[in-house]
Amino acid sequence: MNNSSSIEEVVVTENGEVYNPIEIGIVSLILKIVCCSIGIPLNISIAVAITRLRRMHRKPRNFFLLAIILSYLSFFIDSIIQLLYWGLHPDVSLCHAYVATIFVPQGLLLINMLLALIDRYLAINHPLLHREKMTKRLACCLVVTCWILTTFLFKFMYIVGLDILRCEILLLQVKTATILFIILFGSCTAMNIVIYRQTKILLRESRTVEATRDEGTRVSNDSDTTNNQHSTVVSPMSIHVGRKKLGQLEMEATHTLVISMTSLCVMPFLNFVFMATFFACRLVFGQLECSNLNGMGYLIKEISLIPAIYGPIIFLVRNKELRAAWTCQIIR
């Protein structure tokens, strides 16, 4: 273990030694094996289904969906490194690889979710412009560019040479990740709320149009003149949703918001809460007194794998096109 860094700059244990981030216990080992056994095949099968079905290539939004699935898949990189470190040989190079990738998958998931939400917002509010400008090539370029930028922001201290990779967690890296998580999580939350409110507005407009149409139909039975006047008003209408369908769409919008926010809150919101608690404890009680929170960090790591399993399942349940493509992929 290289202890050349100042103790004040890295995360330490209760004994004042440099904290080894890659070590895992038996319970953590079992959880990682179970999560990897379920999550990796599930996400790979969905990614293959999206890439193989040409029909899904026609819609740019499916490229954002693929990016989200790949982000979920990247969650297991750290776990695989830890399993290799435990099962093969505790090589320091594996620990360096772990430090180089930690926090990045969560950041990639948030940035891809944000891109998908912005895409949906533009599709709702500016449909013609969105259809004209949002091409498959532009979607791919946005995803790749944001992936590179996100990785750079999370690991800039190593990329620009401010420090070298060691088997230790720099406090600067934790602080940077906390700030980025706050920004990305807040942006995703805001976009979820904006899209939900916009959906509610469209539903209210649909109700108004439906009520106007029903009233006009009753009046048209009494007078041909009134019917002609009403036809002039109704003809431009392009939105018509039945009462039963309106209820379904309203519930769909509500469920979408709740599910999306739940997925975000499990992770990285827990990461943010843990990091904020960690730094608040250091500020009030000092570094060594808060080193026992490292055990809680292990728990947060395990919980962070759960969205990589139930997140893709949510997409399969709510996306008929994706579910059909995935089913065909499994049957083959």
N, C-alpha and C positions, 0 to 999 in steps of 0.2 A: 504494500500500500504506500502510495506516494503522499507524504504529509508536508510537502514543500509549501503549500498554500497556507496563509495565515488562518488561525483557528476562527477569527472573527469573520472570515470571508466564506466559510463553508458550513454545512450542516454537520453537527457533531452528536455523539451519543451521550448517555448520562455520565459516562466515565471521562468525558472530555476527548475521546478519540474521534478521528474522522469517520463519519457515518458511511458504511458501505451500502450503496443503494440497491445492489443487485442480489443481495442475500435474501433467501426466502425460507419460510418455515414449512412444516409438513402440511398444515391446513391450507396455506397459500398454494403449495404445490398441487394438492388435490384439486382445488378450485380452478387453477390455471389449466390443468389437464382436461377437466370437464368442459370448461368454457371453450378451449381451443378445439376440442373434439366436436363440439356442436357448431361454434361460430365460424370456423374457417371453411368447412365444407358448405355451410349454408350461404355464406357471402360469395364464395367462389362460384357456386351454382347459379346464383342470381346474376352475378357479373357476366358469366358466360352466356346466360339466357339473353341478356340485354344486347350483348355484342353480336350474337349469332342471328337473332331475329331482325331481318332487314326492315320490317315494318316499323320497328321502334327507332330506327335510325332517321326516320323522316321528321321526327319532332325534336327540336333542340332541347326541350325540357328533360328528355330522357338522358341526355348527356350529363346534365346536372344530377339526375338520379344515379347514374353510373358512378359519378364522382363521389357521391355520398356513400354508396356501397363500398367503393374502394377505400374510403376513409374509415369505414367500419372495419374493413379487412386489415388496415394498417394498425388497428388497436392491438392485434395479436403479435406484432413484431417484437415489442418489449417482452411479452410473455415467452415467446420462443427463445429469445436470447437468454432469459433467466433460466428456462428449462435446460438449455444447452450448458449453461454455466453450472447448474446443479448436477446434471446427469453425466456430462463428459469430463470436463476439467475446468476448474476455476481459473481460467486464463484471464489475465488483465485486459487483453484486447476485447474480450466479450463485454467486460464492464465498461470499457471505453465506448463500444458500440451502443450499449444501453444508455449511457449518459448522452450520447449524440442524438438519440431518437426520442428520449423522454419528453413529454408534453406536446410534441409535434402532432401526433395523430388526433388528439383532442382539438388542437387548433385547426387542423385541416377539415375536420368534421364541421366545425362551426362556420368556417369561411365558405364551405360548399353549401351548407344550409342557407347561409345568407344570400349567396348567389341564386339559389333556387327560389327563395322568397322574393327577391328583387325581380326575378324573371316572371313570377306569377303576378306581382303587382303591376308590372308593365303590361302584361297580357290582359289584365282586367281593365286598366285605366286607359291604355293606349293600344288597343288591339291591332289597328291597321299598321301603325308604326312598328309595333313589335313583330308582326308577321313579316314586314318588309326588311327590317334591320337584323332581327335575331336569327341568324343562320347557324347551321351546324358548325361551320368553321369558326364563327365568332364565339360560339359556346365553348368549343374546345380550347380556343386561345385564352378565353377568360379563365377557364378552370386551370390550365397549365400555369398561366401567369400568376394567379392567386396562390397556387400551391408553392411556387418558387418564392414569392414574396413572403408568405406565411412562414415557410421554413427558415428564410433568412432572418426574419424578425425574432423568431424564437431562439435561434442559435447564432445570432450575430457576433457574440463575444468570441466564439470559436472561429467563425468564418473570417472575420476581419483581423484575427490574431491578437485579440485582447488577452486571451488566455489559451492554454493548451489543454487537450482532453486528459483528464485524470479520473480515477475511480472515486469520484466525490461529487457532491451536488453543490454548486456555487450559489450563494445567497442572491447574487445579482441575477442569475438565471431564474431563480424562483420568483423574484420580484418582477422581472420582465414578463414571465409567464402569467403572473397574477394580473398585471395591468392589461395584457392582451386578452385574457379571458374575460375581464370585465367589459372591455370595449366590444368584443365579438358577441358575448352573451347579451349585453344590453341592446346591440343592434338587431340581433335575431328576435329578441323579445318585442322590440318596437315594431319590427316588420310583421310579426305574427299578429299583433294587435291591429295594425293598420289594415292588413288584408282582411281580418275578421270584420272590422267595422265597415269596410268597403263592401264586403259580401252582404252584410245586414242592410246596407243602403240599397243595394240592387234588389234584394228580396222585398223591401218596402215598396220600391218602384213597381215591382212585378205585381204586388197586391193592388196598388192603385190602378194599374192598367187593367187588371182582371175585374176590379169593381166597376170601372168605367165601361168595360165591354158588356158586363151583365146588365147594367142600367140601360145602355144603348139598345141592347137586344129587346128589352121589355118595351121601350118606347117605339121601336120599329114596328111592332105589331099593331100599333094604333094609327100610324100615319106614314105614308110613303115619303112625304116630304121630309119628315123628321128622320126617316131612315136614310135618305140621301145625304142629309146634313151630317148625320152620325158616321156614315161611311167615309165621308171626307176626313173626319177626325181620326177614325180608327185605322184607316188604311196604312199610315206610316208605321204602325206598331210593329216591332220586331221581337218583343219580349212577351211571351205568354206561357205562364206556368200554372198548372192546375193546383187546386187547394191542397190536395193530398201531397202532390210533388213539392209544394212550397214547404210543408212541414218537414218532409224528408231532407230538403236542401238546408233548411235552418238547422236541423239536428246534425247534418253532415258538417256544416261550418263550425258548429259548437264542438263537435267531437274532434275535428281537425285541430282546432286551437288547443283543446285540452291535451290531446295526445302529443302534439308537437312540443308544448310547454313541459309536459311531464318528461319527455325524452331529453329535453335540454336540462331540466332541473336535476335529474339523476347525475348527469355528468355533462359539462364540467362545473355545474354550480357547486357540487360537493367539493370539487377541487378548490374552487374559489373560497368557499367557507373555511376549508381546512387551512389554506395558505394565509387567509386573513387572521384566523385564530392563532396560527403559529407566530406571525409577526407581532400581533398584539401581545401575546404572551412574552415574547422576547423583549418587547419594549417595556413591559411592566415588571417582569420578574427576572429578566436576564436570560442569557443563552443556555447555560447548563440546566437551569430549573425547568426549561421547556423541552429538553431533549427527549423526554418520555413521550412526546407527541409523535415521535417517529413511528411508534407502533400503530398509531391511528393512520399514519400515512400508508402503511401496508394494507389496511382495510379499504382505504379509498382507492388504492390501485386495483384491488379485486372488484370492487363495485363498478369501477369504470369500464370493466369488460362486459357488464350486463347489457348496456345499450347496444353493443355490437351484435347481440343475439336477438333481443326483442325489437330493435329498430327495423331490421330487414323484414321481420315477420309482420310488423305493422304495414310496411309498404306492400307486402304480398296480399294482406287481407283487404286493403283499401284500394289497390290498383288492379282493376280487372285485366287490363292489357298485360301488365307484368306477371300477374298470377297465371294467365294462360300461357305466356311464353315460358315461364318457369316450369309449369306442369308438363309441357311438351318436352322440355329439356330433361326432366326427371324420367319420363316414360321411355325415352330413347335408350 
